[in-house]
C-alpha cells in the first residue's frame, strides 16, 4: 500500500514537471530576465523550504518576501506560491513517508480526506465568515500549544506515542482533515492544524509530517498546472525552488528525522504559536486597514 502511494505521488508530480519544463523551454530567453535577484533568490528558496519542511508555511513567507522585494507582481503571486512549492513538497512527502512510521491506513485516510476537502470544499467554504474562522483557529492553535506545553512540564498527562488511529479517532481525523483541506481555499494553512490534531489524538508528533506533505503533494500540482498553462507565475522563482528549495528540504528532513519525540514536541509548540500569532496579527492589520478607510 505504501509503495502504491509513493508511485502515485511520483506520477501526479511528473505531470507538473513535464508541463513546467515544457514552459521553461518555450520561454528560455525570458526566465533569467524576470525581476528576482540572481544572488539572493537561491538563498531565499533554500531557507523558505527549509522552514517549510519544519511546518512553517512557505505561502506566508513567500507572500511577504516576494512582494516586499518586488520579485513578482500581485497578479502572479498566487500562481507563484502554488507552482514553486510543487517539487519541494513532493520531495518532502517522499522523504517523510519513507522514513517516519505512520500506519498506512491512517496515512491514506488523512491524505484522501484532505485532498477531497480541498477539491469540493471551495463551494461551501467561501460562504463562511473568514474573519470568524481565523479568530477561532488562532485561539484553538494557542490552546493546543499551551496544552502541549503543560504536558512538557508534567502539569497534565502528555500524549504522543501512537503511529496508527482506530475507530472514532480515525473518523475524527478524517472529518477534521477534510475541513482543513477546505479551509486552505480561504488562506488558512493546514500544517499547524494537522500538527495540533495529530498530537491531540495521541499520535507521535512526527506522524504529522508525512500526513501534511502527503496531502499537499496530491492537491497542489493539479491546480498549479493551470497557472503554468496560462503563464501566471514566476518561472524564475519556481525554477529556484525546484533546485535550491529542494536542497533546503533535504537538509531539514535530515534534522527532523534525527529529533526525538521530546524535541519534536518543542518544534510543534513553536509552529503552533508562530501560526496563531501570525493569524492574529493578520486580523489586527485588516481591522486597522478598515478603520483607516
RAQUI-V648529 format. One record per pair of residues at least 12 apart in sequence whose C-alpha atoms are under 10 Angstrom apart, sorted by the first residue. I is the first residue (numbers start at 1). GAP is how many residues later the second one is. If there is no record, write none. Layout:
i,gap
I,GAP
I,GAP
//
This chain:
i,gap
1,103
1,104
1,107
2,95
2,96
2,101
2,102
2,103
2,105
2,106
3,94
3,95
5,89
5,92
5,99
5,102
5,103
5,209
6,84
6,87
6,88
6,91
6,92
6,208
7,87
8,210
9,81
9,82
9,84
9,85
9,205
9,206
9,208
9,209
10,80
10,81
10,84
10,207
10,208
12,78
12,205
12,206
12,207
12,208
12,209
12,210
13,73
13,74
13,76
13,77
13,204
13,205
13,207
13,208
13,209
14,73
14,76
14,207
15,206
15,207
15,210
16,67
16,70
16,71
16,204
16,205
16,206
16,207
16,208
16,209
16,210
16,212
17,69
17,70
17,204
17,208
17,225
18,207
19,205
19,206
19,207
19,209
19,210
20,63
20,204
20,205
20,207
20,208
20,209
20,215
20,218
20,219
21,207
21,214
21,218
22,206
22,207
23,205
23,206
23,207
23,208
23,212
24,204
24,211
24,212
24,215
27,204
27,208
28,207
30,205
30,206
31,203
31,204
31,205
31,206
31,208
32,203
32,204
32,205
33,203
34,37
34,38
34,200
34,201
34,202
34,203
35,34
35,35
35,36
35,37
35,38
35,199
35,201
35,202
36,30
36,33
36,34
36,35
36,36
36,198
36,200
36,201
37,32
37,33
37,34
37,199
37,200
38,198
38,199
38,202
41,25
41,30
41,195
41,196
41,199
41,200
41,203
41,204
42,195
42,197
42,198
42,199
42,201
42,202
42,203
43,197
43,198
43,201
43,202
43,205
44,17
44,18
44,21
44,22
44,193
44,196
44,197
44,200
44,201
44,204
45,13
45,17
45,39
45,40
45,43
45,192
45,193
45,194
45,195
45,196
45,197
45,198
45,199
45,200
45,201
45,202
45,203
45,204
46,194
46,195
46,196
46,197
46,198
46,199
46,200
46,201
46,202
46,203
46,204
46,205
47,14
47,197
47,198
47,200
47,201
47,202
47,204
47,205
48,12
48,13
48,14
48,17
48,37
48,193
48,196
48,197
48,200
48,201
49,12
49,35
49,36
49,39
49,40
49,43
49,192
49,193
49,195
49,196
49,197
49,198
49,199
49,200
49,201
49,202
49,203
50,38
50,194
50,195
50,196
50,197
50,198
50,199
50,200
50,201
50,202
50,203
51,197
51,198
51,201
52,33
52,36
52,37
52,40
52,139
52,161
52,193
52,196
52,197
52,200
53,35
53,36
53,38
53,39
53,40
53,43
53,156
53,159
53,160
53,193
53,195
53,196
53,197
53,198
53,199
53,200
53,202
53,203
54,137
54,155
54,195
54,198
54,199
54,201
54,202
54,210
54,213
54,214
54,217
55,135
55,136
55,137
55,139
55,140
55,153
55,154
55,157
55,158
55,212
55,213
55,215
55,216
55,217
55,220
56,133
56,135
56,136
56,214
56,215
56,216
56,218
56,219
57,132
57,133
57,134
57,135
57,214
57,218
58,23
58,24
58,26
58,27
58,131
59,18
59,19
59,21
59,22
59,23
59,25
59,26
59,128
59,130
60,21
60,127
60,129
60,215
60,218
61,20
62,15
62,16
62,18
62,19
62,22
63,14
63,15
63,17
63,18
66,14
66,15
66,171
71,163
71,165
71,166
72,161
72,162
72,164
72,165
73,159
73,160
73,161
75,157
75,158
76,151
76,155
76,156
76,157
76,158
77,155
77,156
77,157
78,146
78,149
78,154
78,155
78,156
79,144
79,145
79,146
79,147
79,148
79,149
79,151
79,152
79,153
79,154
79,155
79,156
79,159
80,144
80,147
80,148
80,151
80,152
80,153
80,154
80,155
80,156
80,157
80,158
81,143
81,152
81,153
81,156
81,157
82,138
82,139
82,140
82,141
82,142
82,143
82,145
82,151
82,156
83,137
83,138
83,139
83,140
83,141
83,142
83,143
83,144
83,145
83,149
83,150
83,151
83,152
83,154
83,155
83,156
83,158
83,159
84,137
84,140
84,149
84,150
84,151
84,152
84,153
84,154
84,155
84,156
84,157
84,158
84,161
85,131
85,132
85,135
85,136
85,139
85,153
85,156
85,157
85,160
85,161
86,130
86,131
86,132
86,133
86,134
86,135
86,136
86,138
86,139
86,152
86,155
86,156
87,130
87,133
87,134
87,151
87,152
87,154
87,155
87,156
87,158
87,159
88,125
88,129
88,150
88,153
88,154
88,155
88,156
88,157
88,158
88,159
88,160
88,161
88,162
89,123
89,124
89,125
89,126
89,127
89,128
89,129
89,131
89,132
89,153
89,156
89,157
89,160
90,123
90,124
90,126
90,127
90,128
90,130
90,131
90,156
91,122
91,123
91,126
91,151
91,155
91,156
91,158
91,159
91,162
92,117
92,118
92,120
92,121
92,122
92,124
92,125
92,154
92,157
92,158
92,160
92,161
93,116
93,117
93,118
93,119
93,120
93,121
93,122
93,123
93,124
93,125
94,116
94,119
94,120
94,123
95,114
95,115
95,118
95,154
95,155
95,158
95,159
95,162
96,110
96,111
96,112
96,113
96,114
96,115
96,116
96,117
96,118
96,157
96,158
96,160
96,161
97,110
97,112
97,113
97,114
97,116
97,117
98,112
99,111
99,154
99,158
100,63
100,104
100,106
100,107
100,108
100,109
100,110
100,156
100,157
101,61
101,62
101,63
101,103
101,105
101,106
101,109
102,60
102,61
102,62
102,63
102,101
102,102
102,104
102,105
102,106
102,107
102,108
102,109
103,59
103,60
103,61
103,62
103,104
104,59
104,60
105,59
105,60
105,61
105,65
106,57
106,58
106,59
106,60
106,63
106,64
106,65
106,67
106,68
106,101
106,105
107,56
107,57
107,58
107,100
107,101
107,103
107,104
107,105
107,107
107,108
108,66
108,103
108,106
108,107
109,56
109,61
109,62
109,64
109,65
109,66
109,68
109,69
109,102
110,60
110,61
110,62
110,63
110,64
110,65
110,66
110,67
110,68
110,84
110,101
110,102
110,104
110,105
111,63
111,66
111,67
111,70
111,99
111,100
111,101
111,102
111,103
111,104
111,105
111,106
111,107
111,108
112,62
112,65
112,66
112,69
112,99
112,102
112,103
112,106
112,107
113,60
113,61
113,62
113,63
113,64
113,65
113,66
113,67
113,68
113,102
114,59
114,60
114,61
114,62
114,63
114,64
114,65
114,66
114,67
114,68
114,69
114,70
114,76
114,97
114,98
114,100
114,101
114,102
114,104
114,105
115,62
115,63
115,65
115,66
115,67
115,99
115,100
115,101
115,102
115,103
115,104
115,105
116,61
116,62
116,63
116,65
116,66
116,99
116,103
117,57
117,58
117,59
117,60
117,61
117,62
117,63
117,64
117,65
117,66
117,67
117,68
117,102
118,59
118,60
118,61
118,62
118,63
118,64
118,65
118,66
118,67
118,97
118,98
118,101
118,102
119,59
119,62
119,63
119,66
119,100
119,104
120,58
120,61
120,62
121,57
121,58
121,59
121,60
121,61
121,62
121,63
121,64
122,59
122,60
122,61
122,62
122,63
122,64
123,59
123,62
124,58
124,59
125,54
125,57
125,58
125,59
125,60
125,61
126,56
126,57
126,59
126,60
128,55
128,58
129,57
130,53
130,56
130,57
130,58
131,151
131,152
131,155
131,156
132,151
133,50
133,53
133,55
134,49
134,52
134,53
134,54
134,142
134,145
134,146
134,148
134,149
135,141
135,144
135,145
135,148
136,140
137,51
137,55
137,56
137,138
137,139
137,142
137,143
138,55
138,134
138,135
138,136
138,137
138,138
138,139
138,140
138,141
138,142
138,145
139,137
139,138
139,140
139,141
140,53
140,56
140,132
140,136
141,51
141,52
141,54
141,55
141,56
141,128
141,130
141,131
141,132
141,133
141,134
141,135
141,136
142,54
142,127
142,130
142,131
142,132
142,133
142,134
142,135
143,53
143,129
143,130
143,133
144,48
144,49
144,51
144,52
144,53
144,55
144,56
144,124
144,125
144,128
144,129
145,47
145,50
145,51
145,120
145,121
145,123
145,124
145,125
145,126
145,127
145,128
145,131
146,123
146,126
146,127
147,12
147,49
147,53
147,122
148,12
148,48
148,51
148,52
148,117
148,118
148,120
148,121
149,116
149,117
149,119
149,120
151,114
152,110
152,113
152,114
158,41
158,42
158,44
159,39
159,40
159,41
159,42
159,43
159,44
159,45
159,46
159,106
160,38
160,39
160,40
160,41
160,42
160,43
160,44
160,45
160,46
160,47
160,101
160,102
160,105
161,38
161,40
161,41
161,42
161,43
161,44
161,45
161,46
161,100
162,36
162,37
162,39
162,40
162,41
162,42
162,43
162,45
163,35
163,39
163,40
163,41
163,42
163,43
163,44
164,37
164,38
164,39
164,40
164,43
165,33
165,36
165,37
165,38
169,29
169,31
169,32
169,33
170,31
172,25
172,29
173,21
173,24
173,25
173,28
176,17
176,18
176,21
177,13
177,16
177,17
177,20
177,34
177,35
177,38
180,13
180,14
181,34
181,35
181,38
188,87
188,91
189,86
190,22
190,23
190,25
190,26
191,17
191,18
191,20
191,21
191,22
191,25
191,77
191,80
191,81
191,84
192,16
192,20
192,76
192,77
192,78
192,79
192,80
192,81
192,82
192,83
192,84
193,15
193,19
193,78
193,79
193,82
194,13
194,14
194,15
194,17
194,18
195,12
195,13
195,14
195,16
195,17
195,70
195,73
195,74
195,76
195,77
196,12
196,72
196,73
196,75
196,76
198,13
199,66
199,69
204,57
204,60
204,61
205,55
205,56
205,57
205,58
205,59
205,60
205,61
205,62
205,63
206,50
206,51
206,53
206,54
206,55
206,58
206,59
206,62
208,60
209,44
209,47
//
